[in-house]
Amino acid sequence: MLDVVVRGLWGVRRQSPDQLAERWLVLLRGLAEIGGEACGQWYEAAEDDVSPPSVALTVPAVAEYIHRQNPDSDADYIGRVASLSAATAPGRPQVETWVNAGGSAKRVADSCLVTFRSRELDESVEPVRRSGDVLSAIGASWGPDWGEAYSREEYRSVKQEFGLRPSAPRGGRSVYLSPGRAALAPEGLPGTYTRTASGGLLIDLTRGGAAQPSVEAIVEMNRELRAAGALEPLPVPFDRDTF
């Protein structure tokens, strides 16, 4: 069974539906480069018994969908939530992207998630094997404060070891750090280090999908990053977007 999540989180960053759509489209184009046909066509969220309509990958179309999904008058305050699912086919995982962002509420962390799930497939499928690249795409498109890629077991192990709340900074099989956090990251962790154009840092324990890090190695990476100060939480209320 396949259940892998790649996500990024950040603090308050007010954005309109058009601005959210622009960032989301950057991510979707990145996913298409990584996952090919598995991430090429996207559909609106729908009930299980309803055939969902496809979404044109343009700013006006995605912005209209985001606006339609969030009709309440307080959306500018609480933020906007929307999801898109990739086309499914035999031999492909179920891929979904979720966005919860754009509001001004200072106690709600904004986020973007990409999930890969399947009852038949394992983690050897291409977009999952390249989960570090997916996290890099989230970093490039959303500029999060931090991000990670993880399986359910990896997430549970880190949470239990350090007693973390869901929005607390951490790392999984890979971790993304915003520029302020990247400046504190120690050298020598057992993964590849990739600097982003904005000054962020991706540390990938899978080394581009060539390695399968143990849970113990992931926990130890978190311990070293926490000791160095690179995983300090954003202050609450979340009155800015990065550490």
PyMOL commands that set and color helices and strands:
alter all, ss='L'
color gray80, all
select helices_A, chain A and resi 17-39+59-69+75-78+126-129+131-142+152-162+179-182+215-228
alter helices_A, ss='H'
color red, helices_A
select strands_A, chain A and resi 2-10+42-44+80-86+94-101+110-118+146-151+174-177+192-195+201-204
alter strands_A, ss='S'
color yellow, strands_A
deselect
rebuild
show_as cartoon
